[in-house]
Amino acid sequence: MANDRRERILRAALEVFMRYGYRRTTMEDIARNLGMSRPALYLSFPSKQAILRDVVAMTYDEVLREIEAGLPTQPSLTDQLMHVFELWSIRPFDLVSRAPAAAELISGSFDFASDVFESGAKRLARILAGAIRGAVADPEALQPSADEVARVMVAAAQGFKSVARDTNDMRTLVRDLVRMTVAGLPVTSKASRASARRKHR
C-alpha cells in the first residue's frame, strides 16, 4: 500500500475512533469518513483490528519522535523528564478528559495490539534511560540502573491514569515522580547548575 494512502486511511480512522470509540466504530464508519466504499477499504485493511494496530503504531511513533526532537532543548534532567511525560502522559490524559471516547484508544487493553503498546513503552523507557545516563557522571555505577529507573517511571506514569482527578492532578503526580527520581540520582554539577538557572528565571 502506498504510504500516503495508508496514512490517509489511518488518520481518517483515528478521527472516527476519537468520535465514537473503538467498539462502536465500524468499517462502514471509517469508509464513509474517507469517502470510499467499504469493499475498497477492505482491499487496504482486512479488519478494524488491523487498522487500530497501525493507528496506535503511527501515533506512538509520532509522539516518540516529538519527544526525542524536544529533548536537546531542555536545560536540565528535570526539564527533560517533564517534557517526556508532558507528551506521553499528560497530553493524552487531557485529550481523554475532553473526548471520553478516546479513553479506549490509550487504555492499552486490546489484546490484539498488546505488542504495539509494549513496544511503545519499551521505546519510551529507552529514551528515559538515555536522558538519565546523560545527566550523571558515571552511568554504569547507578543502582538501580538507568534502565531500571526508567522502567519504574513508565509503570508509575501508567498507573497515574487511574488515580488522577483531572489534568492538573495528573501533572502534579508526574512532577512529583520526576522530582523524587531526580533527587535520588547523582546528577552532575553541570546539570544541577542548569536546573538552578531555570528555577531563577
TAMORA-V346370 format. One record per helix or strand of 3 or more residues. SS is the DSSP state (hx for helix, st for strand). FROM is the first residue (numbers start at 1). TO is the last residue. If there is no record, write none. Layout:
{{SS	FROM	TO} {SS	FROM	TO}}
//
This chain:
{{hx	3	20} {hx	27	34} {hx	38	44} {hx	48	71} {hx	77	98} {hx	100	106} {hx	111	135} {hx	139	141} {hx	146	160} {hx	167	183} {hx	189	199}}
//
